[in-house]
Amino acid sequence: MSVAKKEYKRVTVKSLIEMKQNGEKISMLTSYDYSMAKIVDAANVDVILVGDSASNVIAGHETTLPITLDQMIYHASSVVRAAKRALVVVDIPFGSYQSDSKEALRSAIRIMKESGGHAVKVEGGEEIQESVKRILQAGIPVMGHLGLTPQSIYKFGTYTVRAKEEAEAKKLKEDAKMLEELGCFGIVLEKIPAKLAKEVAESVSIPIIGIGAGNGVDGQVLVVHDLLGMTHEFNPRFLRRYMNLYEEMSSAISQYVDDVKSKDFPNEDEQY
């Protein structure tokens, strides 16, 4: 039986809670620039994540660690100018919130004031409790992120599935409840067993958004470059490619080069 969807002219934190309560799945995609965000927003994606994954797909770094707060604000500002409907959530980058709750608040305030973003996202559980609490006390909406947390890649040493062992699964459940109790409006669960993700989603009242976490959660998030097939070398099990833009763009650009070399472009109709 399909669920009747409520129309939202502007998606808010409150909208996402309503979607969960009504059994409507939440769609979330990344964007890092104005042009892409405009397309994503027009397609009625509910949440646009300005992810620190820009470090990988935009800047070409191996990890998310090098991207700076200034760079995140730049990307977020571009996305906010394009988003007319979607809720824009911005990652606070590595090193800007983990060690000092006061620095965490300063970082979150800069993102909100300078980019116009609607909420921030942070990775971790109990270990960042004070940072989350301080940001929330300032009235800034916070989304959590548990499971595989890419900012901690050198701690984990691998991008494999997390929380397969009982102890780590137990901590993840406790961290999710803690984030809910602190006041987070949602949590991303990345690359964990589907059964565990479903248990977490059923145990909290806030939306759980999965990436590589099965279909028992309240919504899904993907990196838009992966969905469109622009990052053709990245092939995780959880990824469904909806296009193969790498091949289509390569073909188009090669054709342009051939047309320039052969003097076919521009033709008489393409000049003044």
C-alpha positions as CSV (number, residue, x, y, z in Angstrom):
1,M,0.0,0.0,0.0
2,S,1.5,3.3,-1.1
3,V,1.8,6.2,1.3
4,A,0.2,9.5,0.3
5,K,3.0,12.1,0.1
6,K,2.5,15.5,1.6
7,E,3.8,18.3,-0.6
8,Y,6.5,20.5,0.9
9,K,7.3,23.9,-0.7
10,R,10.3,24.0,1.6
11,V,11.6,21.0,3.5
12,T,12.6,21.7,7.1
13,V,13.8,19.6,10.0
14,K,10.2,19.3,11.1
15,S,9.2,18.0,7.6
16,L,11.7,15.2,8.0
17,I,10.2,14.1,11.3
18,E,6.8,14.2,9.7
19,M,8.0,12.0,6.8
20,K,9.2,9.4,9.2
21,Q,6.0,9.5,11.2
22,N,4.0,9.1,8.0
23,G,6.1,6.3,6.6
24,E,7.4,8.4,3.7
25,K,11.0,7.7,2.7
26,I,13.4,10.6,2.6
27,S,15.7,11.2,-0.4
28,M,19.1,12.8,0.2
29,L,21.9,13.6,-2.3
30,T,25.2,15.5,-2.2
31,S,25.9,18.6,-4.1
32,Y,28.9,20.9,-4.0
33,D,28.1,23.6,-6.6
34,Y,25.3,25.9,-7.8
35,S,24.6,24.2,-11.2
36,M,24.4,20.6,-9.8
37,A,22.4,21.7,-6.7
38,K,19.9,23.5,-9.0
39,I,19.2,20.2,-10.9
40,V,19.1,18.1,-7.7
41,D,16.7,20.6,-6.0
42,A,14.4,20.8,-9.1
43,A,14.1,17.0,-9.0
44,N,12.5,17.3,-5.5
45,V,15.3,15.7,-3.5
46,D,14.3,16.3,0.1
47,V,17.8,17.0,1.6
48,I,21.0,18.2,-0.1
49,L,24.1,17.3,1.8
50,V,27.1,19.5,1.2
51,G,29.4,16.7,2.1
52,D,33.1,16.8,3.0
53,S,33.2,14.1,0.2
54,A,33.9,17.2,-1.9
55,S,37.5,16.5,-0.7
56,N,37.4,13.3,-2.8
57,V,35.1,14.0,-5.8
58,I,35.9,17.7,-6.3
59,A,39.5,18.1,-5.1
60,G,40.8,14.6,-5.8
61,H,42.1,13.9,-2.3
62,E,42.3,10.3,-1.1
63,T,40.3,11.0,2.1
64,T,37.9,13.6,3.4
65,L,40.4,14.9,5.9
66,P,42.2,17.7,3.9
67,I,39.1,19.9,3.2
68,T,39.0,23.0,5.3
69,L,36.2,24.9,7.0
70,D,36.6,27.8,4.5
71,Q,36.3,25.5,1.6
72,M,33.1,23.9,3.0
73,I,31.6,27.3,3.5
74,Y,32.4,28.1,-0.1
75,H,30.7,25.0,-1.4
76,A,27.8,25.4,0.9
77,S,27.2,29.0,-0.2
78,S,27.0,27.9,-3.8
79,V,24.5,25.2,-3.0
80,V,22.3,27.4,-0.8
81,R,21.9,29.9,-3.7
82,A,20.4,27.1,-5.8
83,A,18.2,25.3,-3.3
84,K,14.6,26.5,-3.3
85,R,13.0,23.4,-1.7
86,A,15.5,21.1,-0.2
87,L,16.9,21.3,3.3
88,V,20.6,22.0,3.0
89,V,22.8,20.1,5.5
90,V,26.6,21.0,5.7
91,D,29.3,18.7,7.0
92,I,31.6,20.3,9.6
93,P,35.0,19.2,8.4
94,F,37.6,17.2,10.2
95,G,39.5,19.1,12.9
96,S,36.8,21.8,13.3
97,Y,34.8,20.2,16.1
98,Q,36.3,17.1,17.6
99,S,38.7,18.3,20.3
100,D,37.0,21.5,21.6
101,S,33.3,22.1,22.0
102,K,33.9,25.9,21.8
103,E,35.7,25.5,18.5
104,A,32.8,23.2,17.4
105,L,30.3,26.0,18.1
106,R,32.4,28.6,16.3
107,S,32.7,26.3,13.3
108,A,28.9,25.7,13.2
109,I,28.1,29.4,13.6
110,R,30.5,30.3,10.7
111,I,28.8,27.7,8.4
112,M,25.3,29.0,9.3
113,K,26.2,32.7,9.0
114,E,28.5,32.6,6.0
115,S,26.9,30.0,3.9
116,G,23.2,30.3,4.8
117,G,23.0,26.5,5.3
118,H,20.1,25.1,7.3
119,A,21.8,22.5,9.5
120,V,25.2,20.9,10.2
121,K,26.3,17.3,10.3
122,V,29.0,15.8,12.5
123,E,30.6,12.3,12.7
124,G,30.8,10.3,15.9
125,G,28.9,9.5,19.1
126,E,29.8,9.7,22.8
127,E,33.2,11.1,22.1
128,I,31.8,14.3,20.5
129,Q,28.9,14.6,22.9
130,E,29.9,18.0,24.3
131,S,30.4,19.5,20.9
132,V,26.9,18.4,19.8
133,K,25.4,19.7,23.0
134,R,27.0,23.1,22.6
135,I,26.0,23.5,19.0
136,L,22.4,22.5,19.7
137,Q,22.2,24.9,22.6
138,A,23.0,27.7,20.2
139,G,19.8,26.7,18.2
140,I,21.7,25.2,15.3
141,P,20.1,21.9,14.0
142,V,22.5,19.0,14.0
143,M,22.5,15.7,12.1
144,G,24.6,12.9,13.4
145,H,26.7,10.3,11.5
146,L,27.5,6.8,12.8
147,G,28.9,3.6,11.5
148,L,31.6,4.1,9.0
149,T,32.8,7.6,9.7
150,P,35.2,8.6,6.9
151,Q,36.9,11.3,9.0
152,S,38.2,8.5,11.2
153,I,39.5,6.4,8.4
154,Y,43.0,6.2,9.8
155,K,41.6,5.0,13.1
156,F,39.7,2.2,11.3
157,G,42.3,1.6,8.6
158,T,39.7,0.4,6.1
159,Y,36.4,1.3,4.5
160,T,34.8,-2.1,5.2
161,V,31.5,-2.6,6.9
162,R,31.3,-1.4,10.5
163,A,29.5,-2.7,13.6
164,K,29.5,-6.4,12.6
165,E,30.8,-7.4,16.0
166,E,28.4,-7.2,19.0
167,A,30.4,-4.7,21.1
168,E,30.6,-2.1,18.2
169,A,26.9,-2.7,17.4
170,K,25.9,-2.1,21.0
171,K,27.9,1.1,21.1
172,L,26.3,2.3,17.9
173,K,22.8,1.7,19.3
174,E,23.7,3.6,22.4
175,D,25.2,6.5,20.4
176,A,22.1,6.8,18.3
177,K,19.9,7.0,21.4
178,M,22.3,9.6,22.9
179,L,22.2,11.7,19.8
180,E,18.4,11.6,19.7
181,E,18.2,12.5,23.4
182,L,20.6,15.5,22.9
183,G,18.3,16.8,20.3
184,C,19.7,15.8,16.9
185,F,17.1,15.8,14.2
186,G,18.4,12.9,12.2
187,I,21.3,10.4,11.8
188,V,23.2,9.1,8.8
189,L,24.2,5.4,9.2
190,E,27.0,4.4,6.8
191,K,28.0,0.9,5.8
192,I,26.6,-1.2,8.6
193,P,24.5,-4.4,8.5
194,A,21.0,-3.9,7.3
195,K,19.5,-5.7,10.3
196,L,21.3,-3.4,12.7
197,A,20.3,-0.3,10.8
198,K,16.6,-1.4,10.9
199,E,16.8,-1.9,14.6
200,V,18.2,1.6,15.1
201,A,15.6,3.2,12.9
202,E,12.8,1.5,14.9
203,S,14.4,2.4,18.2
204,V,14.4,6.2,17.7
205,S,11.9,8.8,16.7
206,I,14.2,10.8,14.5
207,P,14.9,9.9,10.8
208,I,17.7,7.5,10.1
209,I,19.3,8.0,6.6
210,G,21.3,5.1,5.3
211,I,24.1,4.7,2.9
212,G,25.0,1.0,2.5
213,A,22.7,0.3,5.4
214,G,19.8,-1.5,3.7
215,N,16.2,-0.5,3.2
216,G,14.9,-0.7,6.7
217,V,15.8,2.9,7.5
218,D,13.9,6.1,6.9
219,G,15.7,7.4,3.8
220,Q,18.8,7.0,1.6
221,V,21.8,9.2,0.7
222,L,24.2,8.8,-2.2
223,V,27.0,11.0,-3.6
224,V,25.5,12.5,-6.7
225,H,28.7,11.9,-8.8
226,D,28.4,8.2,-8.0
227,L,24.7,8.0,-8.8
228,L,25.3,9.7,-12.2
229,G,28.3,7.4,-13.0
230,M,30.8,10.2,-13.2
231,T,33.1,8.4,-10.7
232,H,33.4,5.2,-12.8
233,E,36.2,3.6,-10.7
234,F,34.2,3.6,-7.5
235,N,32.0,0.4,-7.3
236,P,30.8,-0.3,-3.7
237,R,28.0,-2.9,-3.3
238,F,25.5,-0.3,-2.1
239,L,25.8,1.9,-5.1
240,R,23.1,1.9,-7.9
241,R,24.2,3.9,-11.0
242,Y,21.3,5.6,-12.7
243,M,23.5,6.9,-15.6
244,N,27.0,6.4,-17.1
245,L,27.9,10.0,-17.5
246,Y,31.6,9.2,-17.5
247,E,31.3,7.5,-20.9
248,E,28.7,10.0,-22.3
249,M,30.8,13.0,-21.3
250,S,34.0,11.4,-22.6
251,S,32.3,10.7,-25.9
252,A,30.9,14.2,-26.2
253,I,34.3,15.9,-25.4
254,S,36.1,13.6,-27.8
255,Q,33.6,14.6,-30.5
256,Y,34.2,18.3,-29.7
257,V,38.0,17.8,-30.1
258,D,37.5,16.0,-33.4
259,D,35.2,18.8,-34.7
260,V,37.6,21.5,-33.8
261,K,40.6,19.7,-35.4
262,S,38.6,19.0,-38.6
263,K,37.4,22.6,-38.7
264,D,33.8,21.4,-38.5
265,F,33.2,23.5,-35.4
266,P,32.1,26.3,-35.5
267,N,30.1,26.1,-38.8
268,E,28.5,29.0,-40.5
269,D,25.4,28.9,-38.3
270,E,27.5,29.0,-35.2
271,Q,29.2,32.3,-35.9
272,Y,28.3,36.0,-36.1
